[in-house]
Amino acid sequence: MEGACCTPSSKGGCEEPAIAQCVCKVDSSCCEVRWDFHCTRLVGEMNCGSPCSAPLSCGDPPENATCGQATPLAKGGTPVQGKTAGTGTTGGLCGGHLAPEVWYSYTLEQTALLDISVTTSFGLGVGCEPTLRPVIYLRDGCGSSAKEIGCNEYELHTDKLPPGTYYLAVDGRNGDAGDFSLEVKEASPCTGDVDCQGSPAAPACDLNRGRCVRCTSDVHCTSSFAPACNAVAQQCVACVVDAHCKDPAKPRCNSDKKICVACLSNQDCKDPLQPFCNLKENNCSSCLEDKDCKDPTKPACNLPTGSCVQQGNCCEVTPQIAGCADDSIEACVCAKDPFCCEFAWDMICAGEVEALGCSLCGPVCMQSADCKDPARPVCVPSAGKCAECAGDAHCKDPAKPSCKPGSFRCTECVGDAGCKTDPARPRCALDQGTCVACLSDADCKDPKNPFCSPAGSCVACLSDDDCFSWVARLRPGDLDLRALPLRLVLFRPGETRLQCDQESLCPTGRLL
Ligand SMILES: [Ca+2]
């Protein structure tokens, strides 16, 4: 049962005023000019009413719109021109259910391969411009019991087919429709590798398929880097079984990745100094965690290298070593910045010790008189370290009046109460200690800039999806797309999406 307002009309509006009003808010031309195919699509897409069961494309259905009316194709591989239009009735296993299709038949006198390709021109989807991204599928008959032999977009290459008549549909992705050029070529199946000698990339004959492929056994894989045939994918790979792995340093085959590796389990690690198999890297390591390190002078496991190390002072950079010597500081930093424990304790990690309030890195002190560095003039008694401040009284710069607990640095704010002076930046980003416009979308009241960016400002969009409210439907002559300062133009049948730097740059009058 077709829903209301699903029938295109040369007049504006449709039989259900509420649906018409809803759709015409999106595109006034649906009421003012005509209720066309694009308007019927909007009924469902804009949740104005029940989706129209199948989108309609412009024009009448061609004569070969059903399998029973398939146009016979002549032999010889000469391209034929065709067109899809109207309402579709079926689709293939890989798509086509929303689009109209047309049918062709091809009769094989003898067992053969079919190579099918469809080319199209792809327009803007404006008005009746074609938007066909073709889906093609091949069946062995027309009835409901017909078997689908293959389905693909743009090209379809069959395995060998027995003699008989086959039915080929040219269909479209989504609601696509339009003109196309179809080419069907017949080829003889290979009966042995000798038939595949002309194609270096596919020198092996798969007798079951009658197709030349990269390999069916190891003999086809002559490169020392990829001496094994992965029979499932018919690709040459480094290994399928351990016997393919000739390098004594990498004797095991990782059967998932089809590459030779040092180990698959601890049993493969014979060196008593490297007894553990790191299953992520598939290499033998001295340790997998700190408790594997028995030497008290090297108590920490450095996972990236798999070796036991003495970790450095958390306030200092150790480029080759992940983590740092103080477990509680390490845990505090790595909770916010996992890189520091997974790769290396770099300059950023060392800086985060203080920035994240994990610990202080200043000189040791008993009292402020011990703190000679003018950047760290105050002794924080609880930490016994020199810092920028121990309380707000030490923060003399009016732009940074608050002493942030934990990091003991002067900041703009330590809570929203510190962000009263600038109404444009009412929230305090606690990590940075700076006033920002927003911490979450809820803080963004301007409907034109409803999203809170990671930097704390309200913006129009954070991803393409956020720009949906700026969908513009363009008709021929509306504007020259090339003249617009667009960052991105996305096409879909029936609509053109524009992402604009500002709303004022979007073409006016047709915006949602
Ligand atoms: Ca279809």
Boltz pocket constraint, residues with backbone or C-beta under 6 A from the ligand:
constraints:
  - pocket:
      binder: B
      contacts: [[A, 88], [A, 89], [A, 90], [A, 91], [A, 95], [A, 96], [A, 97], [A, 98], [A, 99], [A, 100], [A, 101], [A, 171], [A, 172]]
      max_distance: 6.0
